[in-house]
Amino acid sequence: MKTIRLFPLELRRLLQSRPTWLILLLTVASPVLGLTLYQPASADTMLSLYLANPSIAGGAAGGILFGLLAVYELDRVGRSRADALMDAAVSPLTMALVRLLALLATAVMTVTLTMLVWLPISMRLIGSVFGGVDYALAYLLLMGLALLLSIPAAAAAYQFTRRADLSIVLFAAFAALSLTVWADDWQLCWLNPCVWALSDDFSNFRIFRSVAWMRLTWLSALAGVWTVSYLCIRQYGKGILGSLARGARLVCRPVIALLLLACSGAAYAAQPLVDHSNPDETAMTFYEVPYTENVVCTGRSARVFPDTSTGSLSGTASYQFQNTSGQEQNVAFGINPGYTISHVQANGAAVPFSVSEYQEYNEAMLEVTLSADEQVELVMDYSGFPQESRNMSTMQGSKEISTEYLCLENSTLSPRLMNVLPGENGYPATIEITLPASMTAIPFGSSEAEVVAEQRGGTKTWRYEANGTGGILYAGDYIREDIEAGGMTIAFYYGRKHQSVMEAAGAVDAVKAVVDYCTEHYGTLSFGTGETLKLIQSRVTGGGYAADGASLLDEADFTADNLGNTDKGGGAGEVMIHELVHQWWGLGNMFDTSDAADPWSAEGLTVYTTYRIVKELYGEAYAQEHYVDQWQQAVDDYYLDFYVRNPDYLANLPEEKQLEITNNLAYVRQYCEMPLKILQAEQLVGGEAAMDQILNRLFNRELDPVYPYLTYQDFLHACGLTEEDLDLD
């Protein structure tokens, strides 16, 4: 009762303190650091740039500030040499709890004020893709909980040491560990969570769940540490051990501390978000599993039920086998490590199965014993929360399952058959998935999904036919635009939240212009069916890929910020053209990216092709002004750059600064210098028509499966030129 009575008095005293208001105002202003100095989210989505970065930076700066405030306030009585009088009036244990609660309440008020101040700023910066749920979750999880973690951490340091200077050193070291050594460990970076990207067009619940799990794990740990330090608060003139012995006389206190620490340890060890795959990415254990003899798979099917409220999934998979061996056989499947397998039956009878503890490439191995029957139907149920690969733990988010988006790849969709050969017709598959009515199912490939049932609960069941041991399925709140271009039908899917951005950029016209131009000049895409092609905008993933009949477009390529990048085009529509040209130069033909400083990359031919398309659309004068002249100016500035002319000085800079400068210089070389060289090659080989023939031959060349990349030497050889011929001096 005394704690409840003293709490409002202490909170009022705290809010009347000038240092408190200084810390509060600095914390409210601290998200500006995420717009300028500290930008941990590397993606170019609007929410990454203008929500994730400010909230993470605000959490890091605010957490440090509130940690210092906690030490300052806890040391206030001792600094004034009034501790003996205070302890005589109120138990030091009671006052420690009251001060902690007052500091936590002040932190909550600060976060609330920060959210109110930054709401209109964020809405203006983010634009049409702003969402209230993302905003609230970002500031509460990425910033708010950082403050609530810093206070008990700093308070515990002070209660253990009883010295302000040593407490500040310990807290600073703890914060520095998070910002440096632990920065790439998603479970340990308590102050600056690993958030590489937030999606503009689709939901972000998966990454928010990851941050919440990490924060709550640390909250339990630091609450436990604070409780131990609470027992060590000096009483009756005793030292730390004597005070600990006296404070632990109430058994519930050490029990609470142990329970909090145990819960934290259990949450750390049993986290459900990331698997335990072999970190060696050259391991090939699962690919070396021998095929079963005299067993083939004649067909398979799966019924899949995503739970978009929890991000989990359940399903039933069925496999038809022909076993001519006359004996039992072991069949291996790859499953997502987050799934649990149950009710495995062969021809209606339960059969033994096991799941390996060893994991590789985001899969665990499920082994099932088939009966000796000649025709076997194997049915199994699976369910769980799909885990992401530990090797990509700092880039979580790809396993998003929500009412706006999901991507189910191979063993995440259904158990992937590993060691059974196909029948005469391959691995024919029938997939059914039940989704909210607002979502569209899009198989990644030439298959088309259709609605086969509608349920009263506002869901629809989609079905499609495929062939293979796995497969990829996208689904989301998509808009579909059908475009006739390049002699085929382009089904263009993009997120509904992105509709205004796409319309402003003239997305449909850009798709048509690119497909018509590139098909005429270079040839049809090898991954198109010849009649149709799906262009699917995905949640931000860090890149795209293609398969027969479909190609993926990363949403980060089509953000309002990226579409305003004048280095890629004179306007949003031209940047859209640039990104779509990557279907030919980047996906249709791959480039080795082992040396980021090499000016030869997919960007050179993509920028050049964009220039040619724009020249055809808007005229030579426009293309000269917005492309060639800008390339030339950037290259001229590049060769006048101090660090280009004095590379020894660059080598003496801190590594982080070197990387920043090198990346900027490499950008100029890839986006400006290389297009100028290609333009010069065009003039040397006899003009645009001759260059088109050369690029057509390069695009349609026979690929070497060992090294399928298009190299600079390939380009020079096709042009009959040398590197010296293309010097820009």
C-alpha positions in Angstrom: 0.0 0.0 0.0 2.9 2.4 0.8 4.2 1.8 -2.7 0.9 2.8 -4.3 0.7 5.9 -2.1 4.3 7.0 -2.8 4.2 6.3 -6.6 2.2 9.4 -7.7 4.4 11.6 -5.4 7.6 10.3 -6.9 6.2 10.6 -10.4 5.2 14.2 -9.8 8.7 15.0 -8.3 10.3 13.4 -11.3 8.3 15.4 -13.8 9.2 18.6 -11.9 12.9 17.9 -12.5 14.7 19.8 -15.3 17.0 16.9 -16.2 13.9 14.8 -16.7 12.4 17.2 -19.1 15.7 17.6 -20.9 15.9 13.8 -21.4 12.3 13.7 -22.4 12.6 16.3 -25.1 15.8 14.9 -26.4 14.2 11.5 -26.7 11.2 13.0 -28.5 13.6 14.5 -31.0 15.8 11.5 -31.3 14.0 9.8 -34.2 15.5 12.5 -36.4 18.8 10.5 -36.1 17.2 7.8 -38.2 16.7 10.2 -41.0 20.3 11.4 -41.0 23.0 9.5 -39.0 21.8 6.0 -38.0 19.9 4.0 -40.6 20.1 0.3 -39.8 17.3 -0.7 -42.1 19.0 -1.2 -45.5 15.9 -1.5 -47.8 14.5 1.4 -49.7 10.9 1.0 -48.9 9.1 4.1 -47.5 8.4 2.4 -44.2 12.0 1.3 -43.9 13.4 4.8 -44.5 10.8 6.9 -42.7 9.4 4.5 -40.0 11.9 1.7 -39.1 15.0 3.9 -39.1 13.5 6.7 -37.0 11.9 4.4 -34.5 15.0 2.2 -34.1 17.3 5.3 -33.8 14.8 6.8 -31.3 14.9 3.6 -29.3 18.7 3.4 -29.2 19.2 7.1 -28.4 16.2 7.3 -26.0 17.2 4.0 -24.3 20.7 5.4 -23.6 19.2 8.7 -22.3 16.8 7.0 -20.0 19.5 4.7 -18.7 21.5 7.8 -17.8 18.4 9.4 -16.2 17.9 6.2 -14.1 21.4 6.3 -12.7 21.1 10.1 -12.1 17.9 9.7 -10.2 18.9 6.7 -8.2 22.1 8.4 -7.1 20.3 11.6 -6.2 19.8 10.9 -2.5 23.3 9.6 -2.0 24.7 12.5 -3.9 22.9 14.8 -1.5 24.1 12.8 1.5 20.5 12.3 2.6 20.4 8.6 2.2 20.4 7.9 6.0 17.4 10.2 6.5 15.6 8.7 3.6 16.2 5.1 4.7 14.9 6.0 8.2 11.7 7.4 6.7 11.0 4.8 4.0 12.4 1.3 3.4 15.1 1.5 0.7 13.5 -1.5 -0.9 10.2 0.3 -1.2 11.8 3.4 -2.6 13.7 1.4 -5.2 10.5 0.0 -6.5 8.7 3.3 -6.4 11.6 5.0 -8.4 11.6 2.2 -10.9 7.8 2.5 -11.5 8.1 6.3 -11.8 10.9 6.1 -14.3 8.9 3.5 -16.3 5.8 5.7 -16.3 7.9 8.6 -17.5 9.2 6.5 -20.3 5.6 5.5 -21.3 4.6 9.1 -21.4 7.7 10.0 -23.5 6.9 7.3 -26.1 3.3 8.5 -26.2 4.4 12.1 -26.8 6.9 11.0 -29.4 4.2 9.1 -31.3 2.0 12.2 -31.3 4.8 14.5 -32.4 6.0 12.2 -35.2 2.6 11.1 -36.5 2.1 14.0 -38.9 5.8 14.0 -39.9 5.7 10.3 -40.7 2.4 10.6 -42.6 3.9 13.3 -44.9 7.2 11.5 -45.4 5.7 8.0 -46.0 2.9 9.1 -48.2 0.0 7.0 -49.5 1.4 3.7 -48.1 1.3 5.0 -44.5 -0.6 2.7 -42.2 -1.7 3.3 -38.6 -1.1 -0.2 -37.4 2.5 -0.3 -38.7 3.2 3.1 -37.2 1.9 2.1 -33.8 3.7 -1.2 -33.7 6.9 0.3 -34.9 7.1 3.0 -32.2 5.9 0.7 -29.5 8.1 -2.3 -30.3 11.2 -0.7 -31.9 11.4 2.4 -29.7 9.1 2.1 -26.7 10.4 -1.2 -25.3 14.0 -0.1 -25.7 13.3 2.6 -23.1 11.6 0.1 -20.8 14.6 -2.3 -21.1 17.2 0.4 -20.5 15.7 1.6 -17.2 15.9 -1.7 -15.3 19.3 -2.4 -16.8 20.8 0.9 -15.6 19.0 0.6 -12.3 20.3 -2.9 -11.7 23.9 -1.7 -12.4 23.5 1.0 -9.8 21.9 -1.2 -7.2 24.7 -3.7 -7.5 27.5 -1.1 -7.4 26.1 1.9 -5.5 28.4 4.1 -7.6 27.1 6.3 -10.4 30.4 6.4 -12.4 30.7 2.6 -12.4 27.0 2.1 -13.2 27.3 4.4 -16.2 30.4 2.5 -17.4 28.6 -0.9 -17.0 25.4 0.4 -18.7 27.4 2.0 -21.6 29.3 -1.3 -22.1 25.9 -3.2 -22.2 24.5 -0.8 -24.7 27.7 -0.8 -26.8 27.5 -4.6 -27.0 24.1 -4.4 -28.6 25.2 -1.7 -31.1 28.4 -3.5 -32.1 29.2 -7.1 -31.2 25.5 -8.2 -31.0 24.2 -6.1 -33.8 23.9 -9.1 -36.2 22.4 -11.4 -33.6 18.6 -10.9 -33.7 18.2 -12.3 -30.2 20.9 -10.4 -28.5 20.7 -6.9 -30.0 18.4 -5.7 -27.2 18.7 -1.9 -27.9 18.7 -1.9 -31.8 16.6 -4.8 -33.1 17.5 -6.4 -36.4 14.9 -4.9 -38.8 16.4 -4.8 -42.3 13.1 -3.8 -44.0 9.5 -3.0 -43.5 7.0 -3.6 -46.3 5.0 -0.7 -47.8 2.4 -2.8 -49.6 1.9 -5.8 -47.4 1.8 -6.5 -43.7 4.8 -6.7 -41.3 3.5 -8.9 -38.5 6.2 -11.4 -38.9 9.1 -9.0 -38.3 7.1 -7.4 -35.5 6.6 -10.8 -33.8 10.3 -11.4 -34.0 11.1 -8.1 -32.4 8.4 -8.6 -29.7 9.8 -12.1 -28.9 13.4 -10.6 -28.5 12.1 -7.7 -26.4 10.0 -9.8 -24.1 12.9 -12.3 -23.7 15.2 -9.4 -22.6 12.4 -7.8 -20.5 12.2 -11.0 -18.5 16.0 -11.3 -18.2 16.5 -7.7 -17.1 13.5 -7.9 -14.7 15.2 -10.9 -13.2 18.5 -9.2 -12.9 16.9 -6.1 -11.4 15.1 -8.3 -8.9 18.4 -9.8 -7.8 19.9 -6.3 -7.6 16.8 -5.3 -5.6 17.8 -7.9 -3.0 21.3 -6.4 -2.9 20.1 -2.9 -1.9 22.2 -1.9 1.1 20.2 -2.2 4.4 21.1 -1.6 8.0 24.7 -0.7 7.2 25.4 -4.2 5.7 27.4 -4.9 2.6 26.1 -6.5 -0.6 26.2 -10.0 0.6 24.6 -9.2 4.0 21.9 -7.2 2.3 21.3 -10.0 -0.2 20.9 -12.5 2.7 18.5 -10.2 4.5 16.5 -9.3 1.3 16.1 -13.0 0.5 14.5 -13.8 3.8 11.1 -13.5 2.0 11.3 -16.6 -0.2 9.0 -15.1 -2.8 11.6 -12.6 -3.8 14.4 -14.9 -4.9 11.8 -17.3 -6.4 10.5 -14.4 -8.6 14.0 -13.6 -9.7 14.8 -17.2 -10.6 11.5 -17.6 -12.4 12.1 -14.5 -14.5 15.6 -15.6 -15.4 14.4 -19.1 -16.2 11.6 -17.8 -18.4 14.1 -15.6 -20.3 16.5 -18.6 -20.8 13.6 -20.8 -22.0 12.3 -18.1 -24.4 15.9 -17.6 -25.8 16.4 -21.4 -26.3 13.0 -22.3 -27.5 12.3 -19.3 -29.8 9.9 -20.5 -32.6 11.0 -18.0 -35.3 14.4 -19.1 -36.6 15.6 -22.7 -37.3 18.9 -24.3 -36.4 20.1 -25.0 -40.0 23.7 -25.9 -40.6 25.5 -22.5 -40.9 27.8 -24.1 -43.5 26.1 -23.0 -46.8 28.2 -25.5 -48.8 26.7 -28.5 -47.0 24.9 -30.8 -49.3 23.8 -33.6 -46.9 20.1 -33.7 -48.0 21.1 -33.7 -51.7 23.2 -36.8 -51.1 20.3 -38.9 -49.8 20.2 -42.0 -52.1 17.1 -42.6 -54.2 14.9 -45.6 -53.2 15.0 -48.5 -55.7 11.9 -49.7 -57.5 9.8 -46.9 -56.0 8.3 -44.0 -58.0 5.9 -41.2 -57.2 2.9 -41.1 -59.5 1.2 -38.1 -58.0 0.7 -35.9 -54.9 -1.8 -33.4 -53.5 -2.0 -31.0 -50.6 -4.8 -29.2 -48.8 -3.4 -26.1 -47.1 -5.0 -23.9 -44.4 -3.0 -20.8 -43.4 -4.1 -19.1 -40.2 -3.6 -15.5 -41.1 -4.3 -14.3 -37.6 -1.5 -16.2 -36.0 0.9 -16.6 -38.9 0.8 -20.3 -38.7 -0.3 -23.0 -41.1 -1.9 -26.5 -41.2 -2.3 -28.9 -44.0 -2.8 -32.5 -45.2 -0.5 -33.9 -47.9 -1.1 -37.1 -49.9 1.4 -39.0 -52.0 0.8 -41.9 -54.4 3.7 -44.3 -54.8 4.3 -47.4 -56.9 6.5 -49.8 -55.0 7.6 -52.7 -57.1 10.4 -53.8 -54.7 8.1 -56.1 -52.7 9.5 -54.8 -49.5 9.2 -51.9 -47.1 11.1 -48.7 -48.2 12.2 -45.5 -46.4 11.0 -42.4 -48.1 12.6 -39.0 -47.2 10.8 -35.6 -47.2 12.1 -32.1 -46.5 9.9 -30.1 -44.1 10.1 -26.7 -42.6 11.6 -27.0 -39.1 8.7 -25.2 -37.5 6.2 -27.8 -38.5 5.0 -30.8 -36.5 4.1 -34.0 -38.4 1.2 -36.2 -37.3 -1.2 -38.9 -38.4 1.1 -40.5 -41.0 -0.8 -43.3 -42.7 0.0 -45.6 -45.6 -3.2 -47.1 -47.2 -5.1 -46.2 -44.0 -2.7 -47.8 -41.6 -0.3 -45.9 -39.3 3.3 -46.2 -40.3 6.5 -45.3 -38.4 8.2 -42.0 -39.1 10.9 -39.7 -37.6 12.1 -36.2 -38.0 15.8 -35.4 -37.9 17.3 -32.9 -35.5 19.8 -32.0 -38.1 18.6 -29.1 -40.3 19.9 -27.7 -43.6 18.8 -24.9 -45.9 15.7 -24.3 -43.8 14.6 -27.9 -43.9 14.5 -30.9 -41.5 14.3 -34.5 -42.9 11.2 -36.5 -42.4 11.7 -40.2 -42.9 8.6 -42.5 -43.4 8.6 -46.2 -43.8 6.4 -47.3 -46.7 4.6 -50.6 -46.6 5.5 -53.4 -49.1 2.2 -52.9 -51.0 2.6 -52.2 -54.7 0.3 -49.2 -54.7 0.7 -47.0 -51.6 -1.1 -43.8 -50.7 0.7 -42.0 -48.0 -1.2 -39.3 -46.1 0.2 -37.0 -43.4 -1.0 -34.0 -41.4 1.4 -31.1 -40.7 1.0 -27.8 -38.8 3.0 -25.1 -37.1 4.6 -21.7 -37.4 7.1 -21.7 -40.3 10.6 -20.9 -39.2 13.1 -18.9 -41.2 16.7 -19.9 -41.9 19.3 -19.0 -39.2 21.6 -17.9 -42.0 19.1 -15.2 -42.9 18.0 -14.3 -39.4 18.9 -10.7 -39.7 16.6 -10.4 -42.8 13.5 -12.0 -41.3 10.0 -11.4 -42.9 9.9 -13.7 -45.9 7.7 -16.2 -44.1 4.9 -13.6 -43.6 1.4 -15.2 -43.4 -1.3 -12.5 -43.0 -4.5 -11.3 -44.6 -2.5 -9.2 -46.9 0.3 -11.5 -48.0 1.9 -14.9 -47.8 4.7 -16.7 -49.6 4.9 -20.5 -49.3 8.0 -22.0 -50.8 8.6 -25.7 -51.3 8.7 -27.4 -47.9 6.8 -24.5 -46.3 3.9 -25.2 -48.6 3.9 -29.0 -48.1 6.6 -31.7 -47.3 9.0 -31.9 -50.2 9.8 -35.3 -51.6 13.5 -35.9 -51.6 14.5 -39.4 -52.6 11.9 -40.9 -54.9 12.1 -40.7 -58.7 9.1 -39.5 -60.7 6.6 -41.6 -62.6 6.0 -41.4 -66.4 4.2 -38.1 -66.0 6.7 -36.5 -63.6 5.3 -35.4 -60.2 1.8 -34.3 -61.0 0.4 -32.3 -58.1 -2.9 -30.8 -57.1 -2.8 -28.0 -54.5 -5.8 -26.5 -52.7 -5.4 -23.6 -50.3 -8.1 -21.8 -48.3 -7.6 -18.0 -48.0 -9.5 -14.9 -46.9 -11.8 -13.7 -49.7 -9.7 -10.6 -50.2 -6.6 -12.6 -51.2 -5.7 -13.9 -54.6 -3.7 -17.1 -55.0 -0.8 -16.9 -57.6 1.2 -20.1 -58.2 4.7 -19.1 -59.2 5.0 -20.7 -62.7 2.7 -21.3 -65.6 -0.1 -22.8 -63.5 -3.3 -20.8 -62.9 -5.3 -21.0 -59.7 -9.1 -20.9 -59.7 -11.7 -20.6 -57.0 -13.4 -24.0 -56.4 -15.4 -23.2 -53.2 -16.5 -20.2 -51.1 -17.2 -20.6 -47.4 -19.6 -18.6 -45.3 -16.8 -17.4 -43.0 -15.5 -15.1 -45.8 -12.9 -17.5 -47.2 -12.3 -19.0 -50.6 -10.6 -22.3 -51.6 -8.3 -22.1 -54.6 -7.0 -25.0 -56.6 -4.2 -25.4 -59.2 -2.3 -28.1 -60.9 1.5 -28.3 -60.9 4.3 -30.7 -61.5 7.3 -31.1 -59.3 8.4 -32.1 -55.8 7.9 -28.6 -54.4 6.6 -25.3 -55.7 6.1 -21.7 -54.7 2.7 -20.0 -54.0 2.2 -16.3 -53.5 -1.1 -14.9 -52.3 -2.1 -11.4 -51.2 -4.4 -8.5 -51.6 -3.4 -8.0 -55.2 -4.6 -5.9 -58.1 -4.2 -7.7 -61.5 -3.7 -5.8 -64.8 -3.6 -7.8 -68.0 -1.3 -6.2 -70.6 -0.9 -7.3 -74.3 2.7 -6.7 -75.1 5.6 -8.5 -76.9 3.1 -11.0 -78.5 2.0 -12.3 -75.2 -0.3 -11.5 -72.3 1.4 -10.1 -69.2 -0.5 -10.7 -66.0 0.8 -7.9 -63.8 0.1 -8.3 -60.0 0.9 -5.6 -57.5 -0.3 -4.8 -54.0 -3.5 -2.8 -53.6 -1.9 -0.4 -51.2 0.5 0.5 -54.0 -2.2 1.3 -56.5 -1.8 5.1 -56.4 2.0 4.9 -56.7 1.7 2.5 -59.7 -0.9 4.6 -61.4 1.2 7.8 -60.9 4.2 6.0 -62.4 2.3 4.8 -65.4 3.1 1.2 -64.6 0.9 -0.4 -67.2 2.3 1.8 -70.0 5.9 1.1 -68.7 5.3 -2.7 -68.8 4.0 -2.5 -72.3 6.8 -0.2 -73.5 9.6 -2.4 -72.0 8.2 -5.7 -73.2 7.5 -4.5 -76.7 10.9 -2.9 -77.0 13.0 -5.6 -75.5 11.2 -8.4 -77.2 11.7 -6.7 -80.6 15.3 -5.9 -80.0 16.7 -8.7 -77.8 14.1 -11.5 -78.0 11.5 -13.1 -75.7 12.3 -13.9 -72.2 13.5 -17.5 -71.7 11.2 -18.0 -68.6 8.0 -16.9 -70.4 5.7 -19.5 -71.8 5.5 -17.8 -75.1 1.8 -16.8 -74.6 1.7 -15.6 -71.0 3.9 -14.2 -68.3 3.1 -13.3 -64.7 4.9 -10.3 -63.2 4.4 -10.6 -59.5 5.3 -7.9 -57.0 6.5 -9.5 -53.9 7.0 -8.3 -50.3 10.5 -6.8 -50.0 13.0 -9.6 -50.3 16.2 -8.1 -51.5 15.9 -9.2 -55.1 13.9 -11.1 -57.6 13.9 -14.4 -59.5 12.1 -16.1 -62.4 10.8 -19.5 -63.4 8.8 -20.8 -66.4 5.9 -18.5 -66.8 6.5 -16.1 -63.9 8.9 -13.4 -62.7 9.2 -11.7 -59.4 9.4 -8.0 -58.9 10.7 -6.8 -55.5 8.5 -4.1 -54.0 11.6 -2.1 -53.0 12.1 -1.4 -56.7 8.8 0.4 -57.0 8.6 2.6 -53.9 7.9 6.3 -54.2 11.4 7.0 -53.1 13.0 4.7 -55.7 10.7 5.9 -58.4 12.0 9.4 -57.7 15.6 8.4 -58.2 16.9 10.6 -61.1 19.9 8.4 -61.5 17.6 5.7 -62.9 15.4 7.9 -65.0 14.0 11.4 -65.5 10.7 10.5 -63.8 8.8 7.8 -62.0 7.6 6.2 -65.2 11.2 6.0 -66.5 12.4 4.4 -63.2 9.6 1.9 -63.6 11.0 1.2 -67.1 14.5 0.8 -65.6 13.3 -1.8 -63.1 11.4 -3.7 -65.7 14.3 -3.9 -68.1 16.1 -6.0 -65.4 13.8 -8.8 -66.6 16.2 -8.9 -69.6 19.4 -7.7 -68.0 19.7 -9.2 -64.6 17.2 -12.0 -64.7 17.1 -13.1 -68.3 20.9 -12.7 -68.3 22.8 -13.0 -65.0 25.8 -10.9 -64.0 28.5 -12.0 -61.5 28.4 -9.6 -58.5 31.5 -10.9 -56.8 33.2 -7.6 -57.1 30.9 -4.7 -56.2 33.4 -2.1 -57.3 33.5 -3.5 -60.9 31.6 -1.1 -63.2 30.3 -4.0 -65.3 27.0 -5.1 -63.9 23.4 -5.5 -64.8 22.9 -1.8 -64.2 25.1 -0.7 -67.2 23.0 -2.4 -69.9 19.8 -1.7 -68.0 20.5 2.1 -67.9 21.5 2.0 -71.5 18.4 0.2 -72.6 16.3 2.6 -70.5 17.9 5.4 -72.4 17.1 3.8 -75.7 13.5 3.2 -74.8 13.1 6.8 -73.5 14.8 8.1 -76.7 12.2 6.2 -78.7 9.3 7.4 -76.6 10.2 11.1 -76.0 12.8 12.0 -78.6 16.6 12.4 -78.8 16.8 15.8 -77.2 15.0 14.6 -74.1 17.1 11.5 -73.8 20.3 13.5 -74.3 19.4 16.0 -71.5 18.1 13.5 -68.9 20.5 10.7 -69.5 23.7 11.3 -71.5 24.4 14.7 -70.2 23.8 13.6 -66.6 26.0 10.5 -67.0 28.8 12.7 -68.4 28.5 15.2 -65.5 28.6 12.5 -62.9 31.6 10.9 -64.6 33.4 14.2 -64.8 32.8 14.8 -61.1 34.0 11.2 -60.4 37.4 11.7 -62.0 37.7 15.0 -60.0 36.9 13.4 -56.7 39.6 13.7 -54.1 39.6 10.1 -53.1 39.7 8.9 -56.7 42.8 11.0 -57.4 44.3 10.1 -54.0 43.4 6.5 -53.1 46.0 6.4 -50.4 43.9 8.9 -48.3 40.9 6.7 -48.7 42.8 3.7 -47.3 43.6 5.7 -44.2 39.9 6.4 -43.4 37.9 4.3 -40.9 36.4 1.2 -42.5 32.8 2.4 -42.2 33.7 5.7 -44.0 35.7 3.8 -46.6 32.7 1.6 -47.4 30.3 4.6 -47.7 32.6 6.4 -50.1 33.4 3.2 -52.1 29.7 2.5 -52.5 29.0 6.0 -53.8 31.9 5.8 -56.2 30.8 2.3 -57.4 27.3 3.6 -58.0 28.6 6.3 -60.4 30.7 3.7 -62.2 27.8 1.3 -62.7 25.0 3.7 -63.4 26.9 6.4 -65.3 30.4 5.4 -66.5 29.3 2.0 -67.9 26.3 3.3 -69.9 28.7 6.0 -71.4 31.1 3.2 -72.4 28.2 1.2 -74.0 27.1 4.3 -75.8 30.7 4.8 -77.1 30.8 1.1 -78.1 27.5 1.7 -80.0 29.2 4.5 -82.0 32.3 2.4 -82.7 30.4 -0.7 -83.9 28.3 1.3 -86.4 25.2 2.7 -84.6 22.1 1.6 -82.8 21.1 -1.2 -85.2 24.5 -2.8 -85.0 24.5 -2.6 -81.2 21.0 -4.1 -81.1 22.2 -7.1 -83.1 25.2 -7.6 -80.8 23.0 -7.4 -77.7 20.5 -9.8 -79.3 23.2 -12.3 -79.8 24.5 -11.9 -76.3 21.0 -12.2 -74.8 20.3 -15.4 -76.8 23.8 -17.0 -76.4 24.1 -20.6 -75.2 24.8 -20.5 -71.5 27.6 -22.3 -69.8 25.9 -24.0 -66.8 29.1 -23.9 -64.8 29.4 -20.1 -65.3 26.3 -18.7 -66.8 27.2 -15.0 -66.3 27.5 -12.3 -69.0 31.0 -10.8 -68.6 32.6 -7.6 -69.8 35.0 -9.6 -71.9 31.9 -11.3 -73.6 30.6 -7.9 -74.4 33.9 -6.6 -75.7 34.5 -9.7 -77.8 31.0 -9.5 -79.3 31.8 -5.8 -80.2 35.2 -6.6 -81.5 36.7 -4.0 -79.1 39.2 -3.8 -76.3 39.0 -2.1 -72.9 41.2 0.7 -74.2 38.8 1.4 -77.0 36.2 2.4 -74.4 38.3 4.6 -72.3 36.5 7.9 -71.6 39.6 10.1 -71.4 
